[in-house]
Every structure is written in structure tokens, then in C-alpha cells.
């Protein structure tokens, strides 16, 4: 169970969409979360990695290690 507060504008848009399509507002909220969760994970995990000072590897090194370099 999840509880979130939405602005009146967003709630109205969700309700209007729900009425027009016959799908629940929960359906659309779930779809929005699923659609954007991977992007959020990538962004915040990348941000954490940058802050951790872990050395990076350039693309040429990756290709060489995988045997893809010419």
C-alpha cells in the first residue's frame, strides 16, 4: 500500500483520463511509476557512483577486456 499527495491539477487530470478511458487512476499511477522507475534508478545510482570516487573505465578498455577491440 502506498499513499501519495498529488496536486489538485494532477488529480483532476488523472480522474479525467480515468473517466474517459474506463481505467482506474491506480492503473495510470502504476503505469507512470513503472515507466519512469528505471530512469530514476539509473540516475541516482550513477550519482552515487560519481560521489564514491570509484575509478572509471573508458570504452576502449571495456572493448579490449571483452575482446571487441580491433
ABEGO torsion letter per residue (X at the ends): XBBBBBBAAAAAAAAAAAAAAGBBAAAAAAAAAAAAAAAAAAAAAAAAAAAAGBBBBBAAAAAAAAGABX
